[in-house]
Amino acid sequence: MKISELSRRTGVTVATIKYYIREGLLPAGTPVTVTTADYDAAHVDRLRLIRALVDIGQLSITTVGELLAALDREEAAQPTANGRTTNKARAAAVRSAVTATHDALAAGAPPISAAPERALAAMAALGWTVDPKSSALGQLETALAGLDAVLLPPSEATLRAYGGAALAVAEADSAGTPAGSPAEIVRHTVIGTVLYEPVLIALRRLAQEELVGRSRSQR
Amino acid sequence: MKISELSRRTGVTVATIKYYIREGLLPAGTPVTVTTADYDAAHVDRLRLIRALVDIGQLSITTVGELLAALDREEAAQPTANGRTTNKARAAAVRSAVTATHDALAAGAPPISAAPERALAAMAALGWTVDPKSSALGQLETALAGLDAVLLPPSEATLRAYGGAALAVAEADSAGTPAGSPAEIVRHTVIGTVLYEPVLIALRRLAQEELVGRSRSQR
């Protein structure tokens, strides 16, 4: 299809499509003449993914670039599926995709200067064993330092409740990973990590409203 | 203290402090001469709160303005504490603060044009009763529509797991609300709603890494 048709099908303007191609987020079309190129269904899918990561995931274009590069790299690194994917291959695909995703998401974040002491204390309280160099530890440290600054640090009970909820969600993500090829598992892990975050945040707000409603009906 | 001292104590530049005053996020100091004003500890606290909402909560200046206006309005609306705050007064303060916070956070978001059908179906599946006009329903609808667009909609099992986790977190927030005056409860609810979101997101990523680590040690 022409770029105008690609634009019509996805609702993304031609100028924005050209910008994504220049930034390396979207592969260029197949040249037809000096000034026109041909686009296919893969371009439609990729554009929809970019829009979801920008609009729903609220990621910057730079971070989308990092994430798509990680996705492409991880998909290419998977063995071609021949027959049923073993549990071992499945676990390896998820493991590799999780690390690549978190690193891509943290690529734009400023590095934390000191050791993430609050985050490491939280891991110890939860009994979790994560890589001390994990980028997510830096995120947690920043969040906890911000709560300290406004004198609202979590109690140990609150931390345990959040940790338990986070683990339940991660287990559901893992259980919900499709029984497909390693490449499909990678895609689900990378994209799901980003696009399920706003679902969790919206549901937390709705859960607050649900609880408030229950307290009202008990008056 | 002078504005230079306020800047030194909070690490916020004088130009940024003046910008926050112009935008109405921070009250002006008490005039001392035509060109200087006096600032106090309340300015230090408010500046730290603004920085946390911007840096940790990732809110725009407009949204911070909406949120602080909601906080000030809700605090002023609470009766002065005389003696112990009753459970009824406590529940009323939380109820009012939750609604005001969600509305402030959603003030900048584009309105969704159609009924939030996916979000309402999710509420029905979870057995939750929320106001159909809730701004958080619009957020959930947007998140679910994005997942539909990339062909990764949640299964009912995933939705239930996320809903259960969200409710556990909301219950922990409620249990962790300090037994203080209604104004303190409001402050905890408004600020906690925003600043605990990044904690939950970081913990979800760390939970993924913890699960991946467990699967590796079981090889």
Boltz contact constraints between the chains, C-beta under 6 A:
constraints:
  - contact:
      token1: [A, 48]
      token2: [B, 149]
      max_distance: 6.0
  - contact:
      token1: [A, 49]
      token2: [B, 150]
      max_distance: 6.0
  - contact:
      token1: [A, 52]
      token2: [B, 146]
      max_distance: 6.0
  - contact:
      token1: [A, 52]
      token2: [B, 149]
      max_distance: 6.0
  - contact:
      token1: [A, 52]
      token2: [B, 150]
      max_distance: 6.0
  - contact:
      token1: [A, 56]
      token2: [B, 143]
      max_distance: 6.0
  - contact:
      token1: [A, 56]
      token2: [B, 146]
      max_distance: 6.0
  - contact:
      token1: [A, 91]
      token2: [B, 215]
      max_distance: 6.0
  - contact:
      token1: [A, 95]
      token2: [B, 212]
      max_distance: 6.0
  - contact:
      token1: [A, 98]
      token2: [B, 208]
      max_distance: 6.0
  - contact:
      token1: [A, 98]
      token2: [B, 212]
      max_distance: 6.0
  - contact:
      token1: [A, 102]
      token2: [B, 205]
      max_distance: 6.0
  - contact:
      token1: [A, 128]
      token2: [B, 210]
      max_distance: 6.0
  - contact:
      token1: [A, 129]
      token2: [B, 213]
      max_distance: 6.0
  - contact:
      token1: [A, 130]
      token2: [B, 206]
      max_distance: 6.0
  - contact:
      token1: [A, 130]
      token2: [B, 209]
      max_distance: 6.0
  - contact:
      token1: [A, 130]
      token2: [B, 210]
      max_distance: 6.0
  - contact:
      token1: [A, 134]
      token2: [B, 209]
      max_distance: 6.0
  - contact:
      token1: [A, 136]
      token2: [B, 202]
      max_distance: 6.0
  - contact:
      token1: [A, 136]
      token2: [B, 205]
      max_distance: 6.0
  - contact:
      token1: [A, 136]
      token2: [B, 206]
      max_distance: 6.0
  - contact:
      token1: [A, 139]
      token2: [B, 202]
      max_distance: 6.0
  - contact:
      token1: [A, 140]
      token2: [B, 202]
      max_distance: 6.0
  - contact:
      token1: [A, 143]
      token2: [B, 56]
      max_distance: 6.0
  - contact:
      token1: [A, 143]
      token2: [B, 198]
      max_distance: 6.0
  - contact:
      token1: [A, 143]
      token2: [B, 199]
      max_distance: 6.0
  - contact:
      token1: [A, 143]
      token2: [B, 202]
      max_distance: 6.0
  - contact:
      token1: [A, 146]
      token2: [B, 52]
      max_distance: 6.0
  - contact:
      token1: [A, 146]
      token2: [B, 56]
      max_distance: 6.0
  - contact:
      token1: [A, 146]
      token2: [B, 195]
      max_distance: 6.0
  - contact:
      token1: [A, 147]
      token2: [B, 195]
      max_distance: 6.0
  - contact:
      token1: [A, 149]
      token2: [B, 48]
      max_distance: 6.0
  - contact:
      token1: [A, 149]
      token2: [B, 52]
      max_distance: 6.0
  - contact:
      token1: [A, 150]
      token2: [B, 49]
      max_distance: 6.0
  - contact:
      token1: [A, 150]
      token2: [B, 52]
      max_distance: 6.0
  - contact:
      token1: [A, 155]
      token2: [B, 176]
      max_distance: 6.0
  - contact:
      token1: [A, 158]
      token2: [B, 172]
      max_distance: 6.0
  - contact:
      token1: [A, 158]
      token2: [B, 176]
      max_distance: 6.0
  - contact:
      token1: [A, 161]
      token2: [B, 168]
      max_distance: 6.0
  - contact:
      token1: [A, 161]
      token2: [B, 172]
      max_distance: 6.0
  - contact:
      token1: [A, 162]
      token2: [B, 169]
      max_distance: 6.0
  - contact:
      token1: [A, 162]
      token2: [B, 200]
      max_distance: 6.0
  - contact:
      token1: [A, 162]
      token2: [B, 203]
      max_distance: 6.0
  - contact:
      token1: [A, 163]
      token2: [B, 203]
      max_distance: 6.0
  - contact:
      token1: [A, 165]
      token2: [B, 165]
      max_distance: 6.0
  - contact:
      token1: [A, 165]
      token2: [B, 168]
      max_distance: 6.0
  - contact:
      token1: [A, 165]
      token2: [B, 169]
      max_distance: 6.0
  - contact:
      token1: [A, 166]
      token2: [B, 203]
      max_distance: 6.0
  - contact:
      token1: [A, 166]
      token2: [B, 204]
      max_distance: 6.0
  - contact:
      token1: [A, 166]
      token2: [B, 207]
      max_distance: 6.0
  - contact:
      token1: [A, 167]
      token2: [B, 207]
      max_distance: 6.0
  - contact:
      token1: [A, 168]
      token2: [B, 161]
      max_distance: 6.0
  - contact:
      token1: [A, 168]
      token2: [B, 165]
      max_distance: 6.0
  - contact:
      token1: [A, 169]
      token2: [B, 162]
      max_distance: 6.0
  - contact:
      token1: [A, 169]
      token2: [B, 165]
      max_distance: 6.0
  - contact:
      token1: [A, 169]
      token2: [B, 204]
      max_distance: 6.0
  - contact:
      token1: [A, 170]
      token2: [B, 207]
      max_distance: 6.0
  - contact:
      token1: [A, 170]
      token2: [B, 208]
      max_distance: 6.0
  - contact:
      token1: [A, 170]
      token2: [B, 211]
      max_distance: 6.0
  - contact:
      token1: [A, 172]
      token2: [B, 158]
      max_distance: 6.0
  - contact:
      token1: [A, 172]
      token2: [B, 161]
      max_distance: 6.0
  - contact:
      token1: [A, 174]
      token2: [B, 211]
      max_distance: 6.0
  - contact:
      token1: [A, 176]
      token2: [B, 155]
      max_distance: 6.0
  - contact:
      token1: [A, 176]
      token2: [B, 158]
      max_distance: 6.0
  - contact:
      token1: [A, 195]
      token2: [B, 146]
      max_distance: 6.0
  - contact:
      token1: [A, 195]
      token2: [B, 147]
      max_distance: 6.0
  - contact:
      token1: [A, 197]
      token2: [B, 201]
      max_distance: 6.0
  - contact:
      token1: [A, 198]
      token2: [B, 143]
      max_distance: 6.0
  - contact:
      token1: [A, 199]
      token2: [B, 143]
      max_distance: 6.0
  - contact:
      token1: [A, 200]
      token2: [B, 162]
      max_distance: 6.0
  - contact:
      token1: [A, 201]
      token2: [B, 197]
      max_distance: 6.0
  - contact:
      token1: [A, 202]
      token2: [B, 136]
      max_distance: 6.0
  - contact:
      token1: [A, 202]
      token2: [B, 139]
      max_distance: 6.0
  - contact:
      token1: [A, 202]
      token2: [B, 140]
      max_distance: 6.0
  - contact:
      token1: [A, 202]
      token2: [B, 143]
      max_distance: 6.0
  - contact:
      token1: [A, 203]
      token2: [B, 162]
      max_distance: 6.0
  - contact:
      token1: [A, 203]
      token2: [B, 163]
      max_distance: 6.0
  - contact:
      token1: [A, 203]
      token2: [B, 166]
      max_distance: 6.0
  - contact:
      token1: [A, 204]
      token2: [B, 166]
      max_distance: 6.0
  - contact:
      token1: [A, 204]
      token2: [B, 169]
      max_distance: 6.0
  - contact:
      token1: [A, 205]
      token2: [B, 102]
      max_distance: 6.0
  - contact:
      token1: [A, 205]
      token2: [B, 136]
      max_distance: 6.0
  - contact:
      token1: [A, 206]
      token2: [B, 130]
      max_distance: 6.0
  - contact:
      token1: [A, 206]
      token2: [B, 136]
      max_distance: 6.0
  - contact:
      token1: [A, 207]
      token2: [B, 166]
      max_distance: 6.0
  - contact:
      token1: [A, 207]
      token2: [B, 167]
      max_distance: 6.0
  - contact:
      token1: [A, 207]
      token2: [B, 170]
      max_distance: 6.0
  - contact:
      token1: [A, 208]
      token2: [B, 98]
      max_distance: 6.0
  - contact:
      token1: [A, 208]
      token2: [B, 170]
      max_distance: 6.0
  - contact:
      token1: [A, 209]
      token2: [B, 130]
      max_distance: 6.0
  - contact:
      token1: [A, 209]
      token2: [B, 134]
      max_distance: 6.0
  - contact:
      token1: [A, 210]
      token2: [B, 128]
      max_distance: 6.0
  - contact:
      token1: [A, 210]
      token2: [B, 130]
      max_distance: 6.0
  - contact:
      token1: [A, 211]
      token2: [B, 170]
      max_distance: 6.0
  - contact:
      token1: [A, 211]
      token2: [B, 174]
      max_distance: 6.0
  - contact:
      token1: [A, 212]
      token2: [B, 95]
      max_distance: 6.0
  - contact:
      token1: [A, 212]
      token2: [B, 98]
      max_distance: 6.0
  - contact:
      token1: [A, 213]
      token2: [B, 129]
      max_distance: 6.0
  - contact:
      token1: [A, 215]
      token2: [B, 91]
      max_distance: 6.0
